[in-house]
Amino acid sequence: MPCYRPWVDPLVANLLWAALVGMAVGAVLGVLLAASGKKRSAEGGEGRAYLLSFRYVLEGDSDGAIDELGKTGEGSPDGLAAAFALGAFFRRKGDLVRAVRLHESILATPDLPAEGRRSARFELGVDFRRLGMFARSIELLEDVAREAPGDREALRELREICEEIGDWERAALHQARLEALGVSSPSLSAHLHAGHSRKLIAEQRLDDAAAAVAKALAADPLSADAKVAEAEVFLAREDGVAAIGALAEALRLRPEALFSIFPLLEAGFAAQGSYEELEAFLRARLEEDPGDPFLRIALSRTLRRRRLVADAAAELRAVLEVHPDLAEARLELGEILLDGATAQEMRTQLRALLKGPGNPPRPFACSDCAMELTQFFFRCPRCFAWDTIARSDASRKSGGKEPADRGIGRPGATTAT
């Protein structure tokens, strides 16, 4: 059975929105007055209730608007359309308490049509999600999805809530239901299964974690996040060689993820007891991409682990010659200097470092919300979009390598560690 939400009369919605934002007040009032005159003989005072509700909104009296809408014809299409439009307005301006009150009053309406009741539950579920009342939100939205299995909006909200609370298994189930309805997003499914695998690793359920990784790779064989999750399972099983292989594949798919997964790389090579092999691994990738400053910074860190401090500093100075604004290289060099440079070297390098920009550009940014970041994430920590983090314009202008676009899936789960 179709959901009630798309049924709202566009004319009524447009008039209400125009009223709510205060645009064309005189024209809208004229239309409403004419409409109220036409309705008066058939619907008594319903047109007057619309006008009074409109006036209360313009005056900022939200409670008065809700009360007047309650006087309209119970369950009538126009009355429900007006009420839902007003609820959406309250939510948009952040007045969630009044949005909840309005949607609860709709649910309490006697003889409310099934579509209207389902729509009110959906809107109330969205209100509670915005308030952080996830359990109540899930309860309402699952009622909607149970009554209308084809309701994509309810399933999408449920998936996103599960991502927010870290219930990756249920998030993946809701995404599977969406895909059964034709909303295909293989990369998103892979992220959700990868997130589930990490939760299972934390619970020491390694066989189940490996099964979740298999689902992630089946959904999207080219998912770098799934490859990183696979490496994490290998490391939990103390299989450093297999972990390194999975991480190498992840880096081939998303080179910009290097800093995020570098601790895993170190752990994989440490399991073999050889930082020399990690150095060789990084140098081999530098031969393929000599202009990547982050590879060189990672190499510098590895050289420091091997106590080759002078070589580590030389790598960082080489980076700063080409990328003088790269804060990460400056910080790494500063740490090396603090560890053991002479007083004269400290003075010379400190003077050079202080000449750098006071607020250097960050090397990564989200293409959706434009948040700037110091490292790569599979999921934006601000807007929760998937696969939207890339090298920033500033990084690319100074020689960074732009990653391939893998698409977007929303929102929520872990990044590579």
C-alpha positions in Angstrom: 0.0 0.0 0.0 1.6 3.4 -0.9 2.8 5.5 1.9 0.9 8.7 2.7 3.9 11.0 2.6 4.1 11.6 -1.2 0.4 12.3 -1.3 0.6 15.8 0.0 -1.0 18.3 -2.3 1.8 20.4 -3.9 -0.4 23.6 -3.9 -1.2 23.3 -0.2 2.5 22.6 0.6 3.8 25.5 -1.5 1.3 27.9 0.1 2.2 26.7 3.6 6.0 27.0 2.9 5.6 30.4 1.5 3.7 31.4 4.6 6.1 29.8 7.0 9.1 31.7 5.6 7.2 34.9 5.5 7.4 35.4 1.7 4.6 36.9 -0.3 2.5 37.3 2.9 -0.2 39.4 1.3 -0.6 37.2 -1.8 -0.7 34.0 0.3 -3.3 35.5 2.7 -5.4 36.4 -0.3 -5.3 32.9 -1.6 -6.1 31.4 1.8 -9.0 33.9 2.3 -10.4 32.8 -1.0 -10.0 29.2 -0.2 -11.6 29.6 3.2 -14.7 31.2 1.5 -15.1 28.2 -0.8 -14.7 25.8 2.1 -17.0 27.5 4.5 -20.3 26.1 3.3 -19.0 22.5 3.2 -16.5 22.4 6.0 -17.7 25.0 8.5 -14.8 26.7 10.3 -11.9 24.7 8.8 -10.8 27.5 6.5 -10.8 29.9 9.5 -8.6 27.4 11.4 -6.1 27.4 8.5 -6.0 31.2 8.5 -5.5 31.4 12.2 -2.8 28.8 12.2 -1.0 30.8 9.4 -1.3 34.0 11.5 0.2 32.2 14.6 3.1 31.0 12.6 3.9 34.5 11.3 3.6 35.8 14.8 6.0 33.1 16.1 3.3 31.5 18.2 3.9 27.8 17.4 1.7 26.5 20.1 -1.2 28.5 18.8 -0.6 27.2 15.3 -0.7 23.6 16.5 -4.0 24.3 18.4 -5.7 25.8 15.4 -4.6 23.0 13.1 -6.2 20.6 15.6 -9.5 22.3 14.9 -9.4 21.4 11.1 -11.4 18.4 9.8 -10.1 15.3 11.5 -8.1 13.2 9.1 -9.0 15.3 6.1 -6.3 15.4 3.3 -5.9 19.2 3.5 -5.7 19.1 7.3 -3.1 16.4 7.3 -1.1 18.1 4.6 -1.0 21.3 6.5 -0.1 19.6 9.8 2.8 17.6 8.2 4.1 20.8 6.4 4.1 22.6 9.8 5.9 19.7 11.5 8.6 19.8 8.8 9.0 23.5 9.3 9.5 23.1 13.1 12.1 20.4 12.5 13.9 22.5 9.9 14.3 25.3 12.3 15.4 23.0 15.1 12.2 23.2 17.2 12.1 19.5 17.7 9.9 19.5 20.8 7.1 21.2 19.0 7.6 18.9 16.0 7.1 15.9 18.3 4.1 17.5 19.9 2.5 18.1 16.6 3.1 14.7 15.2 1.9 13.1 18.4 -1.3 15.1 18.1 -1.8 13.8 14.6 -1.4 10.2 15.8 -4.1 10.9 18.5 -6.6 12.1 15.9 -9.7 9.8 15.9 -10.4 7.9 12.7 -7.0 8.8 11.1 -6.5 7.0 7.8 -3.9 4.2 7.8 -1.6 6.2 5.4 -1.8 9.2 7.7 -1.0 7.2 10.8 2.0 5.6 9.1 3.2 8.9 7.9 2.9 10.4 11.4 4.9 7.5 12.9 7.6 8.1 10.3 7.8 11.8 11.0 7.8 11.2 14.7 10.6 8.6 14.3 12.7 11.2 12.5 12.0 13.7 15.2 13.2 11.3 17.9 16.3 10.5 15.9 17.2 14.2 15.7 16.7 14.3 19.5 19.0 11.4 20.0 16.2 9.1 21.3 17.3 6.2 19.1 15.4 3.4 20.8 12.1 5.2 20.4 12.9 6.2 16.9 13.8 2.7 15.9 10.5 1.4 17.4 8.4 3.8 15.4 10.3 3.3 12.1 10.2 -0.4 12.4 6.4 -0.2 12.8 6.4 1.8 9.5 8.6 -0.7 7.7 6.6 -3.6 9.0 3.3 -2.1 7.7 4.9 -1.0 4.4 7.8 -3.2 3.5 8.5 -1.1 0.4 9.0 2.1 2.3 12.5 3.1 1.3 12.6 6.2 3.4 11.9 4.3 6.6 14.5 1.6 5.8 17.1 4.3 5.0 16.4 6.1 8.3 16.7 2.8 10.2 20.0 1.9 8.4 21.5 5.3 9.3 20.4 5.1 12.9 22.0 1.7 13.2 25.2 3.2 11.7 25.1 6.0 14.3 24.8 3.6 17.2 27.4 1.1 15.8 24.9 -1.7 15.2 26.6 -2.7 11.9 24.8 -6.0 11.6 21.4 -4.5 11.6 22.5 -1.7 9.4 23.7 -4.2 6.8 20.3 -6.0 7.1 18.4 -2.8 6.4 20.7 -2.1 3.5 20.0 -5.5 2.1 16.3 -4.8 2.3 16.9 -1.6 0.4 18.9 -3.4 -2.3 16.0 -5.9 -2.7 13.9 -2.8 -3.5 16.4 -1.7 -6.2 18.5 0.7 -4.1 21.9 -0.8 -4.9 25.0 0.5 -3.3 27.8 -2.2 -3.2 30.4 0.1 -1.7 28.1 1.0 1.2 27.3 -2.6 1.9 31.0 -3.4 2.0 31.6 -0.6 4.5 28.8 -1.9 6.7 30.0 -5.5 6.7 33.6 -4.2 7.4 32.3 -2.2 10.4 30.5 -5.4 11.6 33.8 -7.4 11.3 35.6 -4.8 13.5 33.0 -5.1 16.2 33.3 -8.9 16.1 37.1 -8.7 16.3 36.7 -6.6 19.5 34.5 -9.3 20.8 37.2 -11.9 19.9 34.8 -13.7 17.5 37.4 -14.1 14.8 35.6 -16.7 12.7 32.5 -14.5 12.6 34.6 -11.5 11.8 36.2 -13.4 8.8 32.7 -14.3 7.6 31.7 -10.6 7.8 34.8 -9.7 5.7 33.8 -12.3 3.2 30.4 -10.6 2.8 32.1 -7.2 2.4 34.3 -8.4 -0.3 31.4 -10.3 -2.0 29.5 -7.0 -2.0 32.4 -5.0 -3.4 35.6 -6.8 -4.3 37.3 -3.3 -4.9 36.5 -2.0 -1.4 39.7 -0.8 0.3 37.8 -0.7 3.6 37.0 -4.4 3.2 40.6 -5.2 2.5 41.7 -3.2 5.6 39.1 -5.2 7.7 40.5 -8.4 6.2 44.0 -7.3 7.3 42.7 -6.6 10.8 41.3 -10.2 11.0 44.7 -11.5 9.9 46.5 -9.5 12.5 44.1 -10.7 15.2 45.1 -14.2 14.1 48.8 -13.2 14.2 49.3 -13.7 10.5 51.4 -10.8 9.6 52.3 -11.9 6.1 48.6 -12.2 5.0 47.8 -8.9 6.7 50.6 -7.1 4.7 49.2 -8.6 1.5 45.7 -7.3 2.3 47.0 -3.9 3.2 49.1 -3.7 0.1 45.9 -4.3 -1.9 44.1 -1.6 0.1 46.8 0.9 -0.7 46.7 0.0 -4.4 42.9 0.8 -4.3 43.2 3.9 -2.1 46.8 5.2 -1.8 45.6 8.2 0.3 44.7 5.8 3.1 48.3 5.2 3.9 48.4 7.3 7.1 45.2 5.7 8.4 46.5 2.2 8.0 50.2 2.8 8.8 49.9 1.5 12.3 48.5 -1.8 10.9 51.4 -1.9 8.4 53.8 -1.5 11.3 52.1 -4.2 13.2 52.2 -6.6 10.2 55.9 -6.1 9.7 56.6 -6.1 13.4 55.1 -9.6 13.6 57.9 -10.6 11.3 60.4 -8.7 13.4 61.7 -6.6 10.5 61.4 -2.8 10.0 63.9 -3.2 7.2 61.2 -5.0 5.2 58.8 -2.2 6.0 61.3 0.3 4.6 61.7 -1.8 1.5 57.9 -1.9 1.1 57.6 1.9 1.3 60.6 2.5 -1.0 59.0 0.2 -3.6 55.9 2.3 -3.5 57.9 5.5 -3.7 59.4 4.2 -7.0 55.8 3.9 -8.3 54.7 7.3 -7.0 57.8 9.4 -6.1 55.7 12.6 -5.7 53.5 11.3 -2.8 54.7 13.2 0.3 52.8 11.0 2.6 54.8 7.9 1.5 57.9 9.8 2.3 56.7 10.8 5.7 55.8 7.2 6.4 59.3 6.2 5.3 60.7 8.8 7.7 58.8 7.3 10.6 60.1 3.9 9.7 63.7 5.2 9.6 63.2 6.7 13.0 62.1 3.3 14.3 65.4 1.9 12.9 67.2 4.8 14.8 68.4 6.3 11.5 67.5 9.7 12.6 69.6 11.7 10.1 68.1 9.8 7.2 64.6 10.3 8.6 65.2 14.1 8.9 66.6 14.2 5.3 63.4 12.6 4.0 61.3 15.2 5.7 63.4 18.1 4.5 63.0 16.7 1.0 59.2 16.8 1.5 59.3 20.3 2.8 61.3 21.6 -0.2 58.4 20.6 -2.4 55.5 21.0 0.1 56.6 23.8 2.5 53.0 24.1 3.8 52.6 20.4 4.8 52.1 20.6 8.5 52.5 16.8 9.0 56.1 17.0 7.7 56.9 20.0 9.8 55.6 18.3 13.0 57.5 15.1 12.2 60.7 17.1 11.7 60.1 19.0 14.9 59.8 15.8 16.9 63.1 14.5 15.4 64.8 17.8 16.4 63.4 17.5 19.9 64.8 14.0 20.2 68.5 14.9 19.7 69.6 17.8 17.6 72.3 20.1 18.8 71.5 23.5 20.1 72.7 25.2 16.9 70.7 22.8 14.7 67.6 23.4 16.9 68.0 27.2 16.4 68.4 26.9 12.7 65.5 24.5 12.1 63.2 26.2 14.6 63.8 29.5 12.7 62.9 27.7 9.4 59.8 26.1 10.9 58.6 29.3 12.4 58.7 30.9 9.0 56.0 28.5 7.8 52.4 29.4 7.6 50.5 30.0 10.9 47.5 28.0 9.7 48.6 25.6 7.1 46.1 24.0 4.8 45.0 20.5 5.7 45.7 17.8 3.1 42.3 16.1 2.9 38.7 17.4 2.6 35.2 16.1 2.3 33.6 16.7 -1.1 30.1 16.8 0.5 30.5 19.2 3.5 34.0 20.6 2.7 35.4 19.7 6.2 39.2 19.8 6.1 41.1 16.9 7.7 44.6 16.0 8.6 44.2 12.4 7.4 42.1 10.1 5.3 38.9 8.5 6.4 36.5 6.2 4.6 33.6 8.1 6.2 33.5 11.8 6.9 33.4 12.5 10.6 31.1 15.5 10.2 28.5 14.7 7.6 28.9 10.9 7.8 29.1 10.4 4.0 31.0 7.5 2.8 33.9 7.7 0.3 33.8 11.5 0.1 37.3 12.2 1.6 40.0 13.0 -1.0 43.1 15.1 -1.3 42.2 18.7 -0.9 42.7 21.3 -3.7 45.7 22.7 -1.8 47.3 19.2 -1.6 46.7 18.5 -5.3 48.1 21.9 -6.3 51.3 21.1 -4.4 51.7 17.8 -6.0 49.3 15.4 -4.3 47.7 12.5 -6.1 44.0 12.6 -6.5 42.2 9.3 -5.8 39.7 7.6 -8.0 36.1 8.4 -7.3 34.4 5.4 -5.7 31.0 6.9 -5.1 29.0 7.9 -2.1 27.1 5.9 0.5 25.5 7.4 3.6 26.3 7.7 6.5 28.1 6.2 9.3 30.8 3.6 10.2 34.4 3.2 11.1 37.3 4.3 9.0 40.4 2.2 8.6 42.3 2.2 11.8 
